Amino acid sequence: MKFIAIKTDDGKVRGRISFYCKAFEVTRQAFYDYLDRRNKPWKYKALADEMMKIHNEDKYNDCYGRVRMYMALLLKREAGETDIKIPCEATVRKVMAQTGLIHKSRKKPNSITKADREARKSDDLLKRNFSADKPLEKAVTDISELKAKDGKVYVSAIFDCFDLMPLGLAIEDNMKASLCVHTLENARKAYPDIKGCIIHSDRGSQYTSAEYRKVIRKYEIIQSMNSAGGRCHDNARCESIWARMKEELFYSRNDKSENYTIKELKTMIWRYYMSYWTNRRICTANDGLPPAVKRCLYYKLLESAA
């Protein structure tokens, strides 16, 4: 339309309008409609401005897709921070595309833990059901590897199935059983009521080790593992969380973990999970709420019901 407008001097050279409209397979009426609306303010300007605010609020918000952006807009509306009308998700996606906010995932996660075929295993108590009705009922755990300038970093975490809250986190330069033990110990310090919680993992040798099982028994935690011959889908919740972390810290910004030292990576990952993920990140599994907000609402409802 813009090309036709240039060639016809904004429709003033009428003898050429029919020729160009036919060449570009558009109707004359569509061209005239374009001339009428092109100088009018964009009707989604306020929405686009609000999206840009959300995008700039936090370093990692540039990874928001249409669903999380839509949920973030709804949260702002409910909190009284904006009075704009929130359209459907399809419109949100269209506006994101027009403003250059569309984000595409670039990489997929790989599993690094290896099963010890001789070790005693635990039953799969979750059976891919990663939902929970209350905190500290069910949790998932796993290890992820990141390459650094001066070696490798191994991240072990326990995430609550209720709200994806990181219950325990340990970051070390090895993936021995002690890494998983330290994760359990950190979770126990932060959440003394973790007793009786089901913690699900893959069948890696770290989780079948005597050292790990000893701490499991000590804290009276119930161990669950991927089913025999199980696949990554048996612990899909944890795998997806690792994928999100790597995407938002590195892949989405054409960066690599190899550009940082072990010390720098430890700081980045700790801040990402314990600050951003816990308190500010829109989680679609929580209906758009950050883990800490969902947990706070749960306990408030308990108090009001008591």
C-alpha positions as CSV (number, residue, x, y, z in Angstrom):
1,M,0.0,0.0,0.0
2,K,2.8,2.4,0.9
3,F,4.4,1.7,-2.5
4,I,1.2,2.5,-4.4
5,A,0.8,5.7,-2.3
6,I,4.2,6.8,-3.3
7,K,3.7,6.1,-7.0
8,T,0.3,7.8,-7.1
9,D,1.3,10.8,-5.0
10,D,-1.1,9.7,-2.2
11,G,-3.9,8.9,-4.7
12,K,-3.7,12.2,-6.5
13,V,-2.6,10.7,-9.8
14,R,-5.8,8.7,-10.3
15,G,-4.8,7.3,-13.7
16,R,-2.2,5.0,-12.1
17,I,-4.3,3.7,-9.1
18,S,-6.1,1.0,-11.1
19,F,-2.8,-0.2,-12.7
20,Y,-0.9,-0.6,-9.4
21,C,-3.9,-2.0,-7.5
22,K,-4.3,-4.7,-10.2
23,A,-0.5,-5.4,-10.2
24,F,-0.4,-5.9,-6.4
25,E,-3.8,-7.6,-6.3
26,V,-5.5,-5.2,-3.9
27,T,-8.8,-3.4,-4.4
28,R,-9.1,0.3,-4.9
29,Q,-11.3,0.5,-1.7
30,A,-8.5,-1.2,0.3
31,F,-6.1,1.4,-1.0
32,Y,-8.4,4.3,-0.1
33,D,-9.0,2.8,3.4
34,Y,-5.2,2.7,3.8
35,L,-4.9,6.4,3.0
36,D,-7.7,7.2,5.5
37,R,-6.1,5.3,8.4
38,R,-2.4,5.7,7.9
39,N,-2.1,9.0,9.7
40,K,-4.4,7.9,12.6
41,P,-2.8,6.9,15.9
42,W,-2.2,3.1,16.2
43,K,-5.1,1.7,18.2
44,Y,-2.7,-0.6,20.1
45,K,-0.3,2.1,21.0
46,A,-1.2,2.1,24.8
47,L,-1.0,-1.8,24.8
48,A,2.4,-1.8,23.1
49,D,3.7,0.8,25.6
50,E,2.5,-1.3,28.5
51,M,4.2,-4.4,27.0
52,M,7.4,-2.5,26.5
53,K,7.3,-1.5,30.2
54,I,6.9,-5.2,31.2
55,H,9.8,-6.1,28.8
56,N,12.1,-3.5,30.4
57,E,11.1,-4.2,34.1
58,D,13.6,-7.1,34.4
59,K,16.6,-8.2,32.5
60,Y,15.1,-11.6,31.7
61,N,11.6,-10.4,30.7
62,D,12.8,-10.2,27.1
63,C,12.1,-14.0,27.0
64,Y,8.4,-13.6,27.6
65,G,6.2,-15.2,25.0
66,R,2.6,-14.3,24.3
67,V,1.2,-16.4,27.1
68,R,3.4,-14.9,29.8
69,M,3.0,-11.4,28.4
70,Y,-0.7,-11.8,28.5
71,M,-0.6,-13.0,32.1
72,A,1.7,-10.2,33.1
73,L,-0.8,-7.7,31.6
74,L,-3.6,-9.3,33.5
75,L,-1.7,-9.1,36.7
76,K,-1.0,-5.4,36.2
77,R,-4.7,-4.8,35.5
78,E,-5.7,-6.6,38.7
79,A,-3.1,-4.7,40.7
80,G,-4.5,-1.4,39.4
81,E,-1.2,-0.5,37.8
82,T,-2.9,0.0,34.4
83,D,-6.4,0.7,33.1
84,I,-5.9,-0.3,29.5
85,K,-8.2,-2.9,28.1
86,I,-6.5,-6.3,27.8
87,P,-7.3,-8.1,24.5
88,C,-7.1,-11.8,23.8
89,E,-3.8,-13.7,23.5
90,A,-3.9,-13.7,19.7
91,T,-4.0,-9.9,19.7
92,V,-1.2,-9.8,22.3
93,R,0.9,-12.0,20.0
94,K,0.1,-9.8,17.0
95,V,1.2,-6.6,18.8
96,M,4.3,-8.4,20.1
97,A,5.2,-9.3,16.5
98,Q,4.7,-5.7,15.3
99,T,6.9,-4.3,18.1
100,G,9.6,-6.9,17.8
101,L,9.0,-8.6,21.1
102,I,8.4,-12.1,19.7
103,H,10.8,-14.6,21.1
104,K,11.8,-18.0,19.7
105,S,13.5,-20.8,21.7
106,R,16.8,-21.9,20.2
107,K,18.0,-24.9,22.1
108,K,16.8,-28.1,23.8
109,P,18.0,-29.5,27.1
110,N,20.1,-32.6,27.4
111,S,20.2,-35.0,30.4
112,I,23.7,-35.5,32.0
113,T,23.0,-37.9,34.8
114,K,23.8,-41.6,34.3
115,A,22.0,-44.5,35.9
116,D,23.7,-47.0,38.1
117,R,22.2,-50.3,36.9
118,E,23.3,-52.2,39.9
119,A,22.0,-49.8,42.5
120,R,18.7,-50.2,44.3
121,K,15.9,-48.0,42.9
122,S,12.8,-46.4,44.3
123,D,9.3,-46.5,42.9
124,D,7.9,-43.8,40.6
125,L,5.3,-42.2,42.9
126,L,4.5,-39.2,40.7
127,K,3.9,-41.0,37.4
128,R,4.3,-37.7,35.5
129,N,1.7,-35.9,37.7
130,F,3.6,-32.8,38.7
131,S,0.7,-30.9,40.3
132,A,0.3,-30.6,44.1
133,D,-2.5,-29.2,46.3
134,K,-0.3,-27.7,48.9
135,P,3.4,-26.7,49.5
136,L,5.9,-29.4,50.5
137,E,3.7,-32.2,49.2
138,K,5.6,-33.1,46.1
139,A,8.9,-31.8,44.6
140,V,11.2,-32.6,41.7
141,T,15.0,-32.5,41.6
142,D,17.7,-32.8,39.0
143,I,21.2,-31.7,38.0
144,S,22.2,-29.5,35.1
145,E,25.6,-28.8,33.6
146,L,27.0,-25.5,32.3
147,K,30.5,-25.0,30.7
148,A,32.5,-22.1,32.0
149,K,35.8,-20.5,30.9
150,D,37.7,-22.3,33.7
151,G,35.8,-25.6,33.9
152,K,32.3,-26.7,34.4
153,V,29.4,-25.8,36.8
154,Y,26.9,-28.3,38.1
155,V,23.6,-27.0,39.4
156,S,21.3,-29.1,41.6
157,A,17.9,-27.9,42.7
158,I,14.7,-29.1,44.3
159,F,11.5,-27.4,43.0
160,D,8.2,-27.6,44.8
161,C,5.4,-29.0,42.5
162,F,2.9,-26.7,44.1
163,D,4.3,-23.4,42.9
164,L,7.8,-24.2,41.4
165,M,9.5,-22.6,44.4
166,P,13.2,-23.5,44.6
167,L,13.3,-25.3,48.0
168,G,17.0,-26.1,47.8
169,L,19.9,-25.1,45.5
170,A,23.5,-26.1,45.3
171,I,26.1,-25.1,42.7
172,E,29.5,-26.8,42.6
173,D,32.2,-27.8,40.2
174,N,31.4,-31.5,40.3
175,M,28.3,-33.7,40.1
176,K,29.1,-36.2,42.8
177,A,26.5,-37.4,45.3
178,S,27.6,-34.7,47.7
179,L,26.1,-32.1,45.4
180,C,22.6,-33.6,45.7
181,V,23.2,-34.1,49.5
182,H,24.0,-30.4,49.9
183,T,20.8,-29.5,48.0
184,L,18.8,-31.6,50.4
185,E,20.5,-30.0,53.4
186,N,19.9,-26.5,52.0
187,A,16.2,-27.4,51.5
188,R,15.9,-28.7,55.0
189,K,17.4,-25.5,56.5
190,A,15.1,-23.3,54.5
191,Y,12.0,-25.5,55.0
192,P,12.1,-27.6,58.2
193,D,8.6,-28.9,57.4
194,I,9.9,-30.8,54.4
195,K,9.5,-34.0,56.3
196,G,7.1,-36.3,54.5
197,C,7.6,-34.5,51.1
198,I,7.9,-36.8,48.0
199,I,11.0,-35.7,46.1
200,H,11.2,-37.2,42.6
201,S,14.4,-37.6,40.6
202,D,15.8,-39.5,37.6
203,R,17.7,-42.8,38.2
204,G,21.1,-41.1,38.2
205,S,23.8,-42.7,40.3
206,Q,23.8,-39.7,42.6
207,Y,20.2,-40.4,43.7
208,T,20.7,-44.1,44.2
209,S,23.9,-43.6,46.2
210,A,24.1,-44.7,49.9
211,E,25.2,-41.1,50.8
212,Y,22.1,-39.6,49.3
213,R,19.7,-42.2,50.7
214,K,21.1,-41.7,54.1
215,V,20.1,-38.1,54.1
216,I,16.7,-38.9,52.6
217,R,16.0,-41.2,55.6
218,K,17.5,-38.7,58.1
219,Y,15.0,-36.0,57.0
220,E,12.2,-38.5,56.6
221,I,11.7,-37.6,53.0
222,I,9.9,-40.0,50.6
223,Q,12.0,-40.8,47.6
224,S,10.5,-41.2,44.1
225,M,12.3,-42.1,40.9
226,N,11.7,-42.3,37.1
227,S,10.0,-45.6,36.2
228,A,12.2,-48.5,35.0
229,G,13.2,-47.8,31.4
230,G,11.8,-44.3,31.9
231,R,12.4,-41.3,29.7
232,C,13.1,-37.7,30.3
233,H,9.3,-37.1,30.4
234,D,9.2,-38.8,33.8
235,N,10.9,-35.7,35.2
236,A,9.8,-33.3,32.6
237,R,9.0,-30.5,35.1
238,C,12.7,-30.2,36.1
239,E,13.9,-30.6,32.6
240,S,11.7,-27.7,31.4
241,I,13.0,-25.5,34.3
242,W,16.6,-26.1,33.3
243,A,15.7,-25.2,29.7
244,R,14.1,-22.0,30.8
245,M,17.1,-21.0,32.8
246,K,19.6,-21.6,30.0
247,E,17.3,-19.9,27.4
248,E,16.8,-16.8,29.5
249,L,20.3,-16.4,30.7
250,F,22.2,-17.3,27.5
251,Y,20.6,-18.6,24.4
252,S,17.9,-15.9,23.9
253,R,20.7,-13.2,24.0
254,N,23.1,-15.1,21.7
255,D,25.4,-15.6,24.7
256,K,27.2,-18.7,26.0
257,S,28.0,-19.9,29.5
258,E,31.6,-20.4,28.3
259,N,32.0,-16.6,28.3
260,Y,31.9,-16.6,32.1
261,T,34.0,-18.0,34.9
262,I,32.7,-20.5,37.4
263,K,32.4,-17.8,40.0
264,E,30.4,-15.6,37.7
265,L,28.1,-18.4,36.7
266,K,27.4,-19.3,40.3
267,T,26.4,-15.7,41.0
268,M,24.2,-15.5,37.9
269,I,22.4,-18.8,38.6
270,W,21.8,-18.1,42.2
271,R,20.4,-14.6,41.5
272,Y,18.2,-16.0,38.7
273,Y,16.5,-18.7,40.8
274,M,16.5,-17.2,44.3
275,S,15.6,-13.6,43.2
276,Y,14.1,-13.4,39.8
277,W,12.4,-16.8,39.4
278,T,11.1,-16.9,43.0
279,N,9.8,-13.3,43.3
280,R,9.2,-11.8,39.8
281,R,9.0,-14.3,37.0
282,I,5.6,-14.9,35.5
283,C,5.1,-18.7,35.7
284,T,2.3,-20.1,33.4
285,A,2.0,-23.2,35.6
286,N,1.0,-20.8,38.4
287,D,-1.7,-19.1,36.4
288,G,0.8,-16.2,35.8
289,L,2.0,-15.8,39.4
290,P,5.6,-15.9,40.6
291,P,6.2,-18.8,43.0
292,A,6.5,-16.5,46.1
293,V,3.2,-14.8,45.3
294,K,1.3,-18.0,44.8
295,R,2.7,-19.4,48.1
296,C,1.8,-16.2,50.0
297,L,-1.8,-16.3,48.7
298,Y,-2.1,-20.0,49.7
299,Y,-1.2,-19.2,53.4
300,K,-3.4,-16.1,53.4
301,L,-6.3,-18.2,52.3
302,L,-5.5,-20.7,55.1
303,E,-5.5,-17.9,57.7
304,S,-8.8,-16.5,56.5
305,A,-10.4,-20.0,56.5
306,A,-9.2,-20.7,60.1
